[in-house]
Amino acid sequence: MKKLFMLLFVACLATFGISCSPKELESGKDKWEKIELSASAKEIEEGETVTFETTVKGEKLEGAILYRNNTPASSPMSFNTEGVYVIVAKKNRLKDSDPITIKVKGKSVIPQEKLELSADKNSILVGETVTFKVQSQGKDVVADIYVDGAKVTNPYKFEKKGSFNVVAKKANYTDSNVVSVVVNEGNVEPEPELELTVDKNSLTVGGVVTFTVKSKGVVVTGTTITANGATIGNPWTTNTVGKFEIQANKTGYKASNKLEVNVVSATNYIKHNGVYYNADKAHLSVHTLIENGTEYIRLYTEKVNGVDVDYCVFVMDLRSNDFTFDATSGKASKGAVSQLTLVVVQPDADKGVILPGQNTQLEMINGGSVLSNLGEFKFVKADIKKLSVVMKGPTENDGGNTDINASKDTTEVKYTGAFTSLGSIDTTKPKKGLATVNKTKVRSVKLFKK
């Protein structure tokens, strides 16, 4: 009977259940394993996502709940607002993880270049066409054209009367300025044209240019002057080397003619008849002579006071990158080149050639020239105030440094900087204009260039 009573008592316990008290649960908490929490990133930008992983003793843990700033969340977790977020993982009968701090920064904004929009005309009749030009920082850009919000072709034919706002758009660019086009019906008075002139078309950087804008011979004030699409002042103080397309605009007038202003370096330039050209590169060459298939530096000989004097002729060549020579006409069609001659006396050439810069007492300036699309100018010795040439070494790739100052009237050459070397000017068959000498001879001097 006693045994039966015990069985019934145990059955009752199983039926109604007996649980541990909170104190009993807490008493074993120090023995719980701790959740380990990791994140794919801890510093992100707005809109980015972080993936979290929970483990216990290196084993993946399922069923843990993530809390973001004490609010339940899940992984992967998106962060759409800048701020600092504390993430903790929890699960029953396991110790909470250490908190992980996620720092969310505002989304980076990449500065965008602005589109610059212009039209070939701003006032037209119904049925006429307007061509739009889009640039950014002075360079042409292919962009979409929108008229009153609707994408159109370029050029665009306006079929209705009214005033229309035109904008250029392109991905990764800021929308352009708004250009207004007025479309009229019937015959309207055409817009008068602006006439743009400039006091100088070329100058050194830092110089000032003054523009004059007229219409039908009358000066027009309040115009906007642009250089490669960017608004400039009038007068305009130049601060950048380059070629600039200048145009004047004013509401109610057709855009002016376009002018080019060339701004060159203040230290390295060629000026011919008042027009400036950049002296973009310098190269040193020497007169050579070919004998039996071998090229030698040529030694000229002249009698001075009854004594034979040997010398070599070096030519410093400065030119603009755009220099172009028309072989048919024998004239320059574009750009400019200057060639200045330096004679170096060779007291004992059999022992080696004395190069420019090795003994300036043996050097003599012997004139020069400037050739450009404006024609040719000859310098005499007195025009060349300075021609310093110092080679770094005897091989053709050594180069060197030069300092040049030559001027006469409206023609001038200035250059301070490096040059490449050593080129050869073949004088085996003397050409017209070659230095006249009493006699010439060839010696086995050091070969520089084949």
Secondary structure, 3 states (H helix, E strand, C coil): CHHHHHHHHHHHHHHHCCCCCHHHHHCCHHHCCECEEEECCCEEECCEEECEEEEECCEECCCCEEEECCEEECCCEEECCCEEEEEEEECCCCECCCCEEEEEECCCCCCCEECEEEECCCEEECCCEECEEEEECCEECCCEEEECCEEECCCEECCCCEEEEEEEECCCEECCCCEEEEEECCCCCCCCECEEEECCCEEECCCEECEEEEECCEECCCCEEEECCEEECCCEECCCCEEEEEEEECCCCECCCCEEEEEECCCCEEEECCEEEECCEEEEEEEEEEECCEEEECEEEEEECCEEEEEEEEEEEEECCCCEEECCCCEEEECEEEEEEEEEECCCHHHCCCCCCCCHHHEEEEEEEEEECCEEEEECHHHEEEEEEEECCCCCCCCEEEEEEEEECCEEEEEEEEEEEEEEEECCCCCCCCCCCCEEECCCCCCCCC
